């Protein structure tokens, strides 16, 4: 692994710990503010939209000014967002702020400011992975580690929040800006401007990357739908009790972490093979999800789907990165992040509509999306991306 990458991965991990800690306590805090559940959904939607919109803009800035500039700018916002959110929570719970004013400030700090900040860190991490690796195998493993850092943060954040919330519901909120500050310190001390390694000439035309991007957005969309429909099933006590949802979601996080952090570096598959294997595995997971009779089978279904999606989106990301030269790694990283952001904005909305029609419809649509992604995975993206993955 390039020496520049580990401190960036630590910063990314800490930012996703912050994101998930704040998400985990949003519901109970909303009750303390007297906010309806729909407004919490709006908060998450605003954050996702802010991340999606900001990602390609950060990518363009990175190509112009460098990864360290984008990292520092993103982490400044990453500290300011949770710090402002903590202040709003403190003032809101004491009655200093009205409910409406508190909610608008929460949207600003937790939604917009932090959403833009975390986008910068993710874009920079993907770009650093692209700039500091040259071969197909090294590039694929590097972007896999970026995904694994995200998945570990998503997995560990709620656990840490639960432990802290046992003492005080506001403790995760006050710890969040501290973790973001640690991330900023790691970057300031350890991250120097990455020196691009010599890259082979790019032999892929931009239009040849469209199938990979299509597969990527469909895999992300399918997974977003699957995660949300499990929440709906638990709320309605359809095949799963509400108390079992934690184990199901834990399986999803473990599947992504295992795929990206363990299987990708161990298997050493090329990006196109990761897509060709990962997408059908995801289809199998969604087929199991649609027919699962119990919480145990639902858990297995989401684990299988997560393994497939983890492999597939790593293949997609590596394909996109390998299809661009060093001067366009920021833009490609921004577009990849935009792809996942759009999917996770659309996924919950689509799931709500489908679930009203038929509770099993979201799982079927998720499977259909992964099936189309499987077809797109077999569209060649150029000789470079299909080359040896052992270097």
C-alpha positions as CSV (number, residue, x, y, z in Angstrom):
1,X,0.0,0.0,0.0
2,X,1.4,3.5,-0.9
3,X,2.7,5.3,2.2
4,X,0.4,8.3,1.5
5,X,-2.7,6.3,1.6
6,X,-3.0,4.9,5.2
7,X,-3.3,8.3,7.0
8,X,-6.0,9.3,4.4
9,X,-7.8,6.0,5.2
10,X,-7.7,6.8,8.9
11,X,-9.2,10.2,8.3
12,X,-11.9,8.7,6.1
13,X,-12.7,6.0,8.7
14,X,-13.0,8.7,11.4
15,X,-15.3,10.8,9.3
16,X,-17.6,7.9,8.7
17,X,-17.5,7.0,12.4
18,X,-18.7,10.6,13.0
19,X,-21.4,10.3,10.3
20,X,-22.8,7.1,11.8
21,X,-22.6,8.2,15.4
22,X,-24.7,11.3,14.6
23,X,-27.1,9.2,12.5
24,X,-27.6,6.7,15.3
25,X,-28.8,9.3,17.8
26,X,-30.8,11.4,15.4
27,X,-34.1,9.6,16.2
28,X,-33.9,10.0,20.0
29,X,-32.7,13.6,19.8
30,X,-35.5,14.4,17.4
31,X,-38.0,13.2,20.0
32,X,-36.3,15.5,22.5
33,X,-36.8,18.4,20.1
34,X,-40.4,17.4,19.4
35,X,-39.6,16.8,15.7
36,X,-41.7,14.4,13.6
37,X,-40.0,11.4,12.0
38,X,-40.4,12.8,8.5
39,X,-38.1,15.7,9.3
40,X,-35.3,13.2,10.3
41,X,-35.8,11.6,6.9
42,X,-35.4,15.1,5.3
43,X,-32.2,15.6,7.2
44,X,-30.6,12.5,5.8
45,X,-31.9,13.4,2.3
46,X,-30.4,16.8,2.5
47,X,-27.0,15.4,3.6
48,X,-27.0,12.9,0.7
49,X,-27.9,15.5,-1.8
50,X,-25.2,17.9,-0.5
51,X,-22.6,15.0,-0.8
52,X,-23.7,14.1,-4.3
53,X,-23.7,17.7,-5.6
54,X,-20.4,18.6,-4.0
55,X,-18.4,15.5,-5.1
56,X,-17.7,16.4,-8.7
57,X,-16.9,19.9,-7.7
58,X,-14.4,18.7,-5.1
59,X,-12.9,16.4,-7.9
60,X,-12.4,19.4,-10.2
61,X,-10.7,21.3,-7.4
62,X,-8.5,18.4,-6.6
63,X,-7.2,18.2,-10.2
64,X,-6.5,21.9,-10.1
65,X,-5.1,22.4,-6.5
66,X,-4.1,18.9,-5.3
67,X,-5.4,16.3,-2.9
68,X,-4.0,17.9,0.3
69,X,-5.9,21.1,-0.3
70,X,-9.2,19.2,-0.8
71,X,-8.6,17.1,2.3
72,X,-7.9,20.0,4.5
73,X,-10.9,22.0,3.2
74,X,-13.1,19.0,3.7
75,X,-11.9,18.3,7.2
76,X,-12.5,22.0,8.2
77,X,-16.1,21.5,7.1
78,X,-16.0,18.1,8.8
79,X,-15.2,19.7,12.1
80,X,-17.4,22.7,11.7
81,X,-20.5,20.6,10.9
82,X,-20.5,18.3,14.0
83,X,-19.4,21.2,16.2
84,X,-22.3,23.4,15.0
85,X,-24.6,20.4,15.4
86,X,-23.5,19.8,19.0
87,X,-24.0,23.5,19.8
88,X,-27.5,23.4,18.3
89,X,-28.4,20.2,20.3
90,X,-27.2,21.8,23.5
91,X,-29.1,25.0,23.0
92,X,-32.2,23.2,21.6
93,X,-32.6,20.8,24.5
94,X,-32.4,23.6,27.0
95,X,-35.1,25.5,25.1
96,X,-32.9,28.4,24.1
97,X,-33.7,27.8,20.4
98,X,-37.2,27.2,19.1
99,X,-38.0,23.9,17.4
100,X,-38.1,25.4,13.9
101,X,-34.9,27.4,14.3
102,X,-33.1,24.4,15.8
103,X,-34.2,22.2,12.9
104,X,-33.0,24.6,10.3
105,X,-29.6,24.9,12.0
106,X,-29.4,21.1,12.2
107,X,-30.1,20.9,8.4
108,X,-27.3,23.4,7.9
109,X,-24.6,21.9,10.1
110,X,-25.4,18.2,10.0
111,X,-26.9,18.1,6.6
112,X,-25.2,20.6,4.3
113,X,-21.9,21.5,6.0
114,X,-21.0,18.0,7.1
115,X,-22.3,16.4,3.9
116,X,-20.1,18.6,1.8
117,X,-17.1,18.0,4.0
118,X,-17.3,14.2,4.0
119,X,-17.6,14.2,0.2
120,X,-14.3,16.0,0.0
121,X,-12.6,13.4,2.2
122,X,-14.0,10.5,0.2
123,X,-13.1,12.1,-3.2
124,X,-9.6,12.8,-2.0
125,X,-9.1,9.2,-0.7
126,X,-10.2,7.7,-4.0
127,X,-8.0,10.2,-5.9
128,X,-4.9,9.4,-3.8
129,X,-5.5,5.7,-4.4
130,X,-5.5,6.5,-8.1
131,X,-2.5,8.8,-8.1
132,X,-0.1,6.6,-6.0
133,X,-0.7,3.3,-7.8
134,X,0.0,2.3,-11.4
135,X,-0.8,-1.3,-12.0
136,X,-4.3,-2.9,-12.3
137,X,-3.8,-5.1,-9.3
138,X,-2.4,-2.3,-7.0
139,X,-5.1,0.2,-8.1
140,X,-7.9,-2.3,-7.5
141,X,-6.6,-3.2,-4.0
142,X,-6.1,0.5,-3.1
143,X,-9.7,1.5,-4.0
144,X,-10.9,-1.7,-2.1
145,X,-9.1,-0.4,1.0
146,X,-10.9,3.0,0.6
147,X,-14.3,1.1,0.5
148,X,-13.2,-1.0,3.5
149,X,-12.5,2.1,5.5
150,X,-15.9,3.5,4.7
151,X,-17.6,0.2,5.6
152,X,-15.7,-0.1,8.9
153,X,-16.8,3.4,9.9
154,X,-20.4,2.6,8.9
155,X,-20.2,-0.7,10.9
156,X,-18.5,0.6,14.0
157,X,-20.2,4.0,14.3
158,X,-23.6,2.8,15.6
159,X,-21.9,0.4,18.0
160,X,-19.8,3.2,19.5
161,X,-22.8,5.5,19.6
162,X,-24.8,2.8,21.4
163,X,-22.1,2.3,24.1
164,X,-21.8,6.1,24.6
165,X,-25.5,6.7,24.6
166,X,-25.9,4.3,27.5
167,X,-24.3,7.0,29.6
168,X,-25.8,10.0,27.9
169,X,-27.7,10.4,24.6
170,X,-25.7,13.6,23.9
171,X,-22.3,12.1,24.5
172,X,-21.9,10.8,20.9
173,X,-22.8,14.2,19.7
174,X,-20.1,15.9,21.7
175,X,-17.5,13.3,20.8
176,X,-18.2,13.7,17.0
177,X,-16.3,17.0,16.5
178,X,-13.4,15.6,18.6
179,X,-13.1,12.6,16.2
180,X,-13.2,15.0,13.3
181,X,-10.4,17.1,14.8
182,X,-8.3,14.0,15.2
183,X,-8.9,13.2,11.5
184,X,-7.8,16.7,10.6
185,X,-4.7,16.4,12.8
186,X,-3.7,13.1,11.2
187,X,-3.9,14.7,7.7
188,X,-2.0,17.9,8.7
189,X,0.8,15.9,10.3
190,X,1.1,12.9,8.0
191,X,-0.2,13.7,4.6
192,X,2.1,15.4,2.1
193,X,1.0,16.2,-1.5
194,X,1.0,12.7,-3.2
195,X,3.6,12.3,-5.9
196,X,1.9,10.5,-8.9
197,X,3.6,7.3,-9.9
198,X,4.3,6.7,-13.6
199,X,1.1,5.6,-15.3
200,X,0.6,3.6,-18.4
201,X,-1.0,5.5,-21.2
202,X,-4.8,5.3,-20.9
203,X,-6.2,3.1,-23.6
204,X,-9.9,3.5,-22.7
205,X,-12.1,6.2,-24.3
206,X,-14.5,7.9,-21.8
207,X,-17.5,6.4,-23.6
208,X,-16.2,2.9,-22.9
209,X,-16.6,3.6,-19.2
210,X,-20.3,4.2,-19.4
211,X,-21.3,0.5,-18.9
212,X,-19.1,0.3,-15.8
213,X,-20.8,3.5,-14.4
214,X,-24.2,2.1,-15.2
215,X,-23.3,-1.1,-13.4
216,X,-22.0,0.8,-10.4
217,X,-25.1,3.0,-10.0
218,X,-27.4,0.0,-10.3
219,X,-25.5,-2.0,-7.7
220,X,-25.5,1.0,-5.3
221,X,-29.2,1.6,-6.0
222,X,-30.0,-2.1,-5.4
223,X,-28.2,-2.1,-2.1
224,X,-29.9,1.2,-1.0
225,X,-33.3,-0.3,-1.7
226,X,-32.5,-3.6,0.1
227,X,-31.3,-1.8,3.3
228,X,-34.4,0.4,3.4
229,X,-36.9,-2.3,2.7
230,X,-35.6,-4.3,5.7
231,X,-36.3,-1.3,7.9
232,X,-39.9,-1.2,6.5
233,X,-40.4,-4.9,7.0
234,X,-39.3,-4.6,10.6
235,X,-41.6,-1.6,11.2
236,X,-44.5,-3.6,9.9
237,X,-43.2,-6.8,11.6
238,X,-43.3,-8.6,8.3
239,X,-40.9,-11.6,8.5
240,X,-38.7,-9.7,11.1
241,X,-39.2,-8.3,14.5
242,X,-38.0,-4.7,15.1
243,X,-35.5,-6.0,17.6
244,X,-33.8,-8.1,15.1
245,X,-33.0,-5.4,12.6
246,X,-29.7,-4.6,14.3
247,X,-28.3,-8.0,13.4
248,X,-29.6,-7.8,9.8
249,X,-27.9,-4.4,9.3
250,X,-24.7,-5.6,11.0
251,X,-24.6,-8.4,8.4
252,X,-24.8,-5.9,5.6
253,X,-21.9,-3.9,7.0
254,X,-19.8,-7.0,7.6
255,X,-20.5,-8.2,4.0
256,X,-19.1,-5.0,2.5
257,X,-16.1,-4.9,4.8
258,X,-15.3,-8.6,4.1
259,X,-15.6,-8.1,0.4
260,X,-13.6,-4.9,0.1
261,X,-11.1,-5.3,2.9
262,X,-10.4,-9.1,2.7
263,X,-11.6,-10.7,-0.5
264,X,-10.4,-8.0,-3.0
265,X,-6.8,-8.0,-1.7
266,X,-6.7,-11.8,-1.2
267,X,-8.3,-12.9,-4.5
268,X,-6.4,-10.3,-6.6
269,X,-9.0,-10.4,-9.3
270,X,-9.1,-7.8,-12.1
271,X,-11.8,-5.1,-12.0
272,X,-13.9,-6.7,-14.8
273,X,-13.9,-10.0,-13.0
274,X,-14.9,-8.4,-9.7
275,X,-17.9,-6.9,-11.5
276,X,-18.7,-10.1,-13.4
277,X,-18.8,-12.1,-10.2
278,X,-20.0,-9.5,-7.7
279,X,-23.2,-8.5,-9.6
280,X,-24.6,-12.1,-10.0
281,X,-23.8,-12.8,-6.3
282,X,-25.9,-9.7,-5.5
283,X,-28.7,-11.0,-7.6
284,X,-28.6,-14.2,-5.6
285,X,-28.8,-12.2,-2.4
286,X,-31.8,-10.3,-3.5
287,X,-33.6,-13.5,-4.7
288,X,-33.1,-14.8,-1.2
289,X,-34.3,-11.6,0.3
290,X,-37.5,-11.7,-1.7
291,X,-38.3,-15.2,-0.5
292,X,-36.8,-15.1,3.0
293,X,-39.3,-16.5,5.5
294,X,-37.5,-15.4,8.7
295,X,-35.1,-12.9,10.2
296,X,-32.3,-15.5,10.0
297,X,-32.7,-15.9,6.2
298,X,-33.1,-12.2,5.8
299,X,-29.8,-11.7,7.5
300,X,-28.1,-14.3,5.3
301,X,-29.7,-12.6,2.2
302,X,-28.3,-9.2,3.1
303,X,-24.9,-10.7,3.8
304,X,-24.8,-12.4,0.4
305,X,-26.0,-9.2,-1.3
306,X,-23.4,-7.1,0.5
307,X,-20.6,-9.4,-0.5
308,X,-21.7,-9.2,-4.1
309,X,-22.1,-5.4,-4.1
310,X,-18.8,-5.0,-2.3
311,X,-17.0,-6.9,-5.0
312,X,-18.9,-5.3,-7.8
313,X,-18.5,-1.6,-6.8
314,X,-14.8,-2.1,-6.2
315,X,-14.5,-3.4,-9.7
316,X,-16.5,-0.4,-11.0
317,X,-14.4,2.1,-9.0
318,X,-11.1,0.6,-10.2
319,X,-12.4,0.5,-13.8
320,X,-13.2,4.2,-13.6
321,X,-9.9,5.1,-12.0
322,X,-7.9,3.0,-14.5
323,X,-9.8,4.7,-17.3
324,X,-8.4,8.1,-16.4
325,X,-4.9,9.6,-16.4
326,X,-3.3,11.2,-13.3
327,X,-4.6,14.6,-14.2
328,X,-8.2,13.4,-14.1
329,X,-8.2,11.3,-11.0
330,X,-10.0,13.9,-9.0
331,X,-12.8,14.3,-11.5
332,X,-13.2,10.5,-11.8
333,X,-13.3,10.2,-8.0
334,X,-15.9,12.9,-7.9
335,X,-18.1,11.2,-10.5
336,X,-17.8,7.8,-8.6
337,X,-18.9,9.5,-5.4
338,X,-21.7,11.2,-7.2
339,X,-22.9,7.8,-8.5
340,X,-23.2,6.4,-5.1
341,X,-24.7,9.6,-3.7
342,X,-27.5,9.7,-6.4
343,X,-28.3,6.0,-5.7
344,X,-28.6,6.5,-2.0
345,X,-30.9,9.5,-2.5
346,X,-33.1,7.7,-5.0
347,X,-33.1,4.4,-3.2
348,X,-35.1,5.3,-0.2
349,X,-37.6,7.3,-2.2
350,X,-38.1,4.5,-4.7
351,X,-38.4,1.9,-1.9
352,X,-41.2,3.9,-0.2
353,X,-43.3,4.0,-3.4
354,X,-42.7,0.3,-4.2
355,X,-43.5,-0.9,-0.7
356,X,-46.8,0.8,-0.8
357,X,-47.7,-1.2,-4.0
358,X,-46.4,-4.5,-2.7
359,X,-44.1,-5.2,0.3
360,X,-42.0,-7.7,-1.9
361,X,-41.7,-5.3,-4.8
362,X,-38.5,-3.5,-3.5
363,X,-36.6,-6.7,-3.2
364,X,-37.6,-7.7,-6.8
365,X,-36.6,-4.3,-8.2
366,X,-33.3,-4.5,-6.4
367,X,-32.7,-7.9,-7.9
368,X,-33.7,-6.6,-11.4
369,X,-31.2,-3.7,-11.0
370,X,-28.4,-6.1,-10.1
371,X,-29.4,-8.3,-13.0
372,X,-29.0,-5.4,-15.4
373,X,-25.7,-4.5,-13.8
374,X,-24.6,-8.1,-14.5
375,X,-25.3,-7.6,-18.1
376,X,-23.4,-4.3,-18.2
377,X,-20.5,-6.0,-16.4
378,X,-19.9,-8.1,-19.6
379,X,-19.5,-5.0,-21.8
380,X,-15.7,-4.6,-22.3
381,X,-14.2,-1.4,-20.8
382,X,-10.9,-1.7,-22.6
383,X,-7.8,-3.8,-22.5
384,X,-6.1,-2.0,-19.7
385,X,-8.9,-2.7,-17.2
386,X,-9.2,-6.3,-18.2
387,X,-5.4,-6.9,-17.8
388,X,-3.5,-8.9,-15.3
389,X,-4.4,-8.2,-11.6
390,X,-1.3,-9.7,-10.1
391,X,1.0,-6.7,-10.3
